[in-house]
């Protein structure tokens, strides 16, 4: 296919970038609050990857052996992954937020022999389950000192790498040359919203092909700098890593999820990938801040947005912007919209949203302010990329066109199907699940959608999550939840109603907004928990529900709701990618749900 190079393996794909720009910075990371950074060139990265690959060979890792990496998002996470796939190892990413028992399942199910732990927190989980993961020969700590409890089983990354120095270069090269495109590169476990996590088997070719698709479909320039704060066990983040390698651009890692806002201002990226919730939170914070200021500031902002929306509409309709409207827009861009751009670093050309649907109202808001959010589509099973809008041809609420070389069709029941080199090999140790997902070469995504007359794909929901009311109405809860989550007060939403005669919802509240609004209402409280069921707070939530209902058809509007404690990973009600486990929520709160429908 034109524009796609059939590299023998991932190593060869990286080597092209290394040989073409050896002295260019490949990765950066922020050292402290001052904004000082450290970096590694492509030459340095390639050399470190080879050294760690030798250490893995010395430790007995053979082609096809699984190597687990536990952690969030860092340079060394990437180094461990690349070194493993260089020699035909299979990387298994484990979310930093998982509990010890969840880690135990993934390590044992995958059969990982070596586990890289990012820091002391991840190591503590491994030490707590040490007797339950007997196949793990060695734990390698990426950052920090080794505690006494880990002596003999745990080594530092530097110590581990040093042990591989005796492996000859020719032996390493022989191992690298033996790796083929159809070899497994990773087992990526899904979040498991509906049951046991499934390990999608992603091949070297899946990654090689998809990385190049991203480069072909996105307006990436070699002079770009990008920023990553997504967890690396997520396939969306991993594809971003490989796409930046093939595109020869510099990527900076965030310090932590808590410092993303500050880090954006330090890095000043030209673009970055994100999940929709981040854009929704920025949207909420901006609108809350304007409401708080009131007066002239609010009046000026609303006038700016009115002009911004007008320019956005004309641009989307590919119509010329009148001179006076364009002049007003340029003035407001300097006075108002510049602050939004500055919050994202000040150099943003575009953003990429994936992993979940983006509320069209949020995308339109940013577009009015001069920031394009390109919404893409993909899932773990197709290496996270099948569709995307073009920077000069996209629609709000749509995920764009299929990428070159990706076949798409809509089944009779509305399910979206894909075929192409980005589709997984199957689910690890789950032949039954594989058979249900892959039929005649087509991946059955489980997502519902339609293709409009212009060829744009729109996702309408998940087959398994589709609510069918007792009146026979088919309702997508994702749309309702997305609208509600643009509220500053509402944090999480679980929409109910399957087999019932109306739609109801369990909601959790944003504690900061809740406290602020309670103070304005003159409500006395000692802690946030006291506020959740306060009559005045319920009234505040009712206002938010009513606002959302005005955007919904009568049959999909929320008739009743209940405020709940926050859904968390620790209590088993949230996946590592922060999606509510609806089946678990339904079990845990069966009594409360029945009361809603009493």
N, C-alpha and C positions, 0 to 999 in steps of 0.2 A: 504494500500500500504506500502511496506517495507520502513522504514526510516521516515515515516510520522506519527506523533502522532495526534490523533483526540482530541485536547484540547476542553473543553466545550466552552471556550470563550478566548478572548485575555488576560484577567486578569490571567487566569490559566497558560497561556503560559509565562507571565512575572514572575509569582510567582515561577515557577520552577527555573528560573535563580537567582532570589532573594534568595531563600532558599538554593541553591547550592553554591553561592558565595556572601554572604551578604556584606562582607567587601571589595570586589573588586570595583574599580572605574568603573562606568557605563558610565558617561559623564564628559567631561571636556570642559572648554571654556577659551579663552585667554583673560587676563585682560588688557594688554597694550603692547606697543612696546618692552618692556624689555623681553618679552616672558614668563612672569610669568603667571601661570594658576591657576584656581580654579577647583574643581571637586566635584562630588557627587557619593557616593557608591550606589550599587544596593539597599542596605538597606535604605539609605537616599532617593533615588528616589521613592522607593515603598511607604515609609511613606508619602512623600510629595504628591504623586499621590492620596493616600487614603484621605489625608486631603482636597485636592482640590475637590475630588469626593463628599465628605461630603458637601462642600460649594455649589456645584451644586445642590445637593438634597435640601439643605436649600433654594436655590434660586428658587426652583420649577421645575427643569428639571426632566422630566419623561422619561421613556423608549421610544425611538423613536423621542424625541425632538431634534431639530437641534441647534448646538452650533458652531458659526463661529469663526475662528481664522485668524486674519489679521497680516501678518508679513513675514519676510524673512527666517531666519534660526537661531534658538537659542534653548537653553535648555528649556526655559519656554514655547516655542511653543510646544515642544514635551510633556511637562508636562500637558499642557491644553488638548492636543489631547488624551493622555492616560487616564486622569481622566474622560473625557467625555465618552470614550468607555467602561471604567470600569462599569459604571452604565447604559449602554444601550443607551447613548446619541449618536448623529450622528454628527461627525465633518465635518465642511465645511471650507476648506482652501481657503483663499482669498489672491492672490498675492499682495505683498507690492508695486508693480509698477503700479497697476491699478488706474485709475482715480476714483474720487468720484462717478460719475454716474454709472460706471461699478460695483463698490462695492454695490451700491444701488440695482441694478438688482439682483445680486447674493444673497444678504441678504433677499430681499423680495421674490424672487423665491423659495429659500430654506425654508423660514419661520423661520429663526433663531431667537431665543428668547434672547440669550446672545451672545455678541461679545467680544472676547479678542483682544485687540489692542496692538501690540508689543511696540510702542513708540509714541512720540509726533506727528510725521509725519502721522502715521496711524490714530491717534485720531483726528487730524485736519480734515481729510477727513470725518470721522463719524460725527463730529460736523457740518460740512457744509451740510450734508444731513439728519440731525436729524429729521426734520419734515417729511421726505419722507420714513422713516423706522419705522413706528408706532408700529410694533410688537416687536421691541427690548426693552426688559425690563431694561437691565443693560449692561453697557460697563465696561470692566475690563482692566485697563492699566497695562501691564506687567512691563514696565520699565519707570521711570521718574515721575516727579511731576504732579499733576492734575491741569490744568488751571482753572481759575474762571468760565469760560464758561461751564465747565463740572460738576460743583458742583450739587450734587443731582442725576445725571444720571451716572456719572463715579465714579468708586472706584478703588483703587490700588489693585494689586493682593494680597498683604499681608493682607489688610483690608478684602478683599473678603474671603480669606481662614479662617481668624479668625472668621468670622461670622458663619462658619460651624462647629465650635468646639462642639456645643451642640448636634449635630446629633450623636446618639449612634452607637457604633461599630456593634452591632447586626443588626441594621437597614441598615447600609451600606452593611454588608455581605449578607443580604437578597436580596438587590438590585443586587449585583454582581452575586449571584447564579441564579437569574432570567433571566440573559442574556444568550441567546443561540447562537450557531454558525450561524444560518441563519438570525439573526438580523442584521440590517444595522449598519455599523461602520462609514461610511463616504459617503458623496456625493462629488465626485471629478469632478469639472467642467473642460471640455476641453477648450483649448485656443480659439476656435472659429475662425479659419482661413477662414472659408467659410460662417459664419453666426452667429446666436445666440448661446452662450455657452450651451452645453448639460451636464447635471449633471449625471455622471455615478454612480449608486448605488452599492457601494462596501460593501460586508457583512463581518462580523467577520470571517467567514470561508474562504472567499477569501484571507484575510490577513494572517490568521493562516497557510493556505496551501502554499501560495506564499513565506512567510518568510522561511519556511522549505525547499522549492525548492531551494532558493538561497543558503542556507547552504549546501544542498546536491550537488549542481552543481558547486559551487565556492570553490577554495582551501583555505578556511578560517581556521585559527588556533585560539585557545582560547588565545594564547599569542599575537595575532595581535592587533595593534592599527590602527584605520581608521580615516578619516577626511571628513567632510561634508561641502560643500559650495553651494549645490544646494538649490533652494527655496523649502521650505517644503510644500506649496500647491501642488507641482508637485508630482504625484504618484510615480515617480522614487525615489525621496528623501524619501518619506514615507516608501516605501518598504525597503530601506536601513536601516532606523531606526528600523523597526521590525525585519529585518534579523540580525542586530547586537544584539538585545535583545535575540533572540533565540540562537545565536552563542556565547553569553557571552563574547563579546569583548568590548573594550573601544573606544568610539567615541568622537572626539573633534570637536567642532563647530568653523567655521571661524568667525573672527570679522566682516568682510564685504566682498563684492565681490571685492572691491578695494585692500584688503590686502591679497588675496589668495596666491600670490607668496611668500610673507614674512611669512605667517602663515604655509605654507608647510614646510619651513625650521625649524620652531619652533616645529611643531608636529612630523615631521619625520614619516609619516604613512607607514605601510607595504602595504597598498592598499587604493584606494579611487575610488568612482564612479564619472563620469563626463559626460558632453555632448561633442560631437565631436569638437565643436568650440574651446574649451579650448586647446585640443591637437593640433588643426590646428594653433592656435595662437602661441603656444610654438614652433612648427615646423617652422613657418614663422620667428619668432624672432631669432631662432638659425641660420637659413640660412642667414638672413639679417646681423646678427652680423659677421658671417664668411666673407661674401662679403665685409663688411665694413673694416675689418682688412686686407684682401688681403694678398699678399706675401706668406711668409713661413707658416703663420697660416692657410691660405686657402689651401695651398698645402698639409699640414699635415692632415687637417680635411678631405679633399677629399680622400687621401690615406686610412685614417682610415675607412671612409664610404665604400670605395670599398671592403676592407677586411670584414667589418661588413655585407655588403649585400651578400658577398660570403658565410659567415658563416650562415646567415639567410636562404639563399636558400638551403644550405645543410641540415640545421635543419628541415626546412619545408618538404623537400623531404625524411627526416629520413635516411640520409646518413651520414657516419662518416666524421668528419672534419680532413683533413690531419694535421700532427704534426706541420709543419712550419706555416700553415695558422692559426692554433689554438694558436701558440706561438705569432704570430703577433697580433692576436685579443686580447690576454691577455695584451700585451704591450699597445695597443691602448685603451683598456678599462681603464687602469690606467692613461694614458696621456690625453685622449680626452673624452671618454664616461662617465668617472666619473663625469665630470662637469654637464652633462645632468642629471645624477642620483642625484647629489647634489642639483640641482634646484628643484627636487621633494622630497627633504628631505634626500635622501641618503640611505633609507632602503626599497625602493619600490621592492616588489616581482612581482606585477602585477597591472594593472589598469583596470577599467571597463568602457566601453563606451556604452551609450544608448540614447534613446529618438530621435535619428536621425541617418542617415547613416554616417559612418566614411569613409573618403577617404582612399582607400587601400594603396595609396602611403604614407600617413601619418603613417598608422599602420606599414608598412614595414620599414619606416625610424626608428621608435622607436625600432622595433624588432632588427634591425641591430645594434642599440646602446645598446642592452641587456635589453630592457624594453618591456614586453608583455602587449599588450592592448587587453583584451578579449571583443569582441563586442557581446552584447546581444540584444534581441529583445523583445518588449512588447509594450503595449499601455494602456491608462487609462482603457479601457474596459475589459482588462484581467489582471488587477492589475500589469501591467508593466513588467511581466516576463513570457515568454513562451520558449525562446530559448537562448542558449549560447554556445560558444566554450569552450572546455576544455583546461587547461593550456598546455597539451601535445598533443592536437589534435584540431587544429583550422586552418582556412584558411582566408587570407586577403580578405576582401570584403564580407565575409559570416557571418551570425549570428549564425551559429552552428546548433546543434540538438535540437529537442523538449525536454523539461525537463520531467522527469518521471511523468506519470499520466496526461500528456497534449497530446491530440490528435491533429494532424495536417493534413490537406489535401489541395490540390490545386484544385480550381474549373476549369471548362472547359475554362473560360475566363482568367485564370491566377491569380484570386484573392485568397489570403491566408485565410484559415478558421481554427478556433481552437475550441476545446471543452475540458472542464475540470473544476475543482473546483475553478479555478482562474477567471473564466468568470463572469462578473458583473450580477446583478439581472435585470438591465435594465436602461433606462434613466428616471430620476425623472420628473414626470408630462408630459412625452412625449411618450405616447403609440404608436404613429405612427412611431416615430424614433426607438423605441425599436423593433417594429415588423420588420422594415427593417434591423436592425443590427443582431437580433437573430432569426434564422430560424432552426427549428427542433433541437434546442440545440446547433447549431453551430454559433459561432460569425463570422460574415462577416467583416473582418478588413478594407476593402477598399484599402489594400495594394496589390501590384502585386509582384509575385516572382516565383521562381522555386527551385526545390530540385535536386541537382546534383546526379550522380551515387553513391557517397559516403554518401549521406544522409544529406549533408549540405544545409541549406536554404539560398538563396540569395534574397534580396529585390531589385526589379528593379524600383519601383516607386509607386505613388498613382493613383488609377483609376480616381479620379476626376481631378487630375492634369496632366494626360497623354495628351501630345500634339499630335494631328493628323494633319499633314500638308495638304495643298491642294493637294499635290502629293501622299497622302495616307500613308506617313511614320509615324509610331508610335514612339514617342520620350519621354523619361523620363527627365523632366527638372531637377530633383534632382541630377542626375549624372553630368550634365553640370555645375550646380551651385556649386557642391562640388569641382570640378576641379578648377573652377575660384576662389573659396574662399581660395585656398592655396597660392594665390598671396598676397604679402605683401601690395600691393597698393590697391587692391579691397577689400572692406569690405562686402557689401551686394549685392545680385544678384537676379533679378527677370527675369527669362527667358520667352520669349513670342514666339508665332508662331502657336497657334491653329487655323486651317482653313486658314493659310497664306502659302505663297510659299517659305518662308525661316525663319530661326530662328534669332531672335533679342533679345536684353537684355537691361534692365535698371540696371545700376550699381551705387553704392555709393562708395566713396573712404575713405581709412583710413587717417584721418587728419594728424597724426604724420608722416607717411611715405610720404604723399603728400608734406608736408612742407619741409622735408629733401631733397626729390628729386628735388623740385623746386629750392632750394638753390644751389644744385649741378649744375643745368641747368642754373643758373644765372638769374632766373625769379624773378623780383621784385614783391612783393605783400604786402598788408596791413593785409589781413585776408584770411582764407581758402576759403571762398565763392568766392573770386575773381579768385581763381585758377581753379575752377571746369570746366569752359568752355574755359580755355586758350588753344590755339592751341598746344603749346608744351606739356601740360598735356594730351591732347587728344592723342598725339603721344605716350606718355608713356603708356596710357591705351591700345592703339592699339597693342603695343608690348606684353602686358600681354594676350590680347585676342588671338593674333596669337599663343602664346605659348600653350594656352589651346586648341585651334583648332587642333593643331598637335596631340592631344590625342583623338580627336573625328572623327567620320566618316564625310564625306563631307556633308551629308544631315542634320547632327545635329550640325554642326559648326555654330558659330555666325557670321552672315554676317554684321549686323549693331548693333550699341549700342548707348546709350545716358547716360551721367553722370547726376545723380540726387542728390538732397539734401538727407541727411540721412533719412531713414525710422525710425520712432520712435513710441513708445507706446502712447506718448502724442498726436501725430497727427493722431492716429487711424490706422496706417499702419503696426504696429508690434504687435504680441501677447505678453502676459507676458513671454512666453518662447522664445521670440526673433525670432519667425518665421514670415516672411513677409505675410501680409494678401493680397494675390494676387488679389482677386476680388476687394478689396478696392483700391489697387494700380492701377488696370486697369481703375477703374472709375475716380480716381483723376487725372490720367495722360492720359486720353483718347486722347487729342489733340496731345500730344508728341508722343504717340504710333502710331497714324495715320500718323504723319510726318515721322516716321521711315519706314513705309511701303508705303509712297507716291511714 
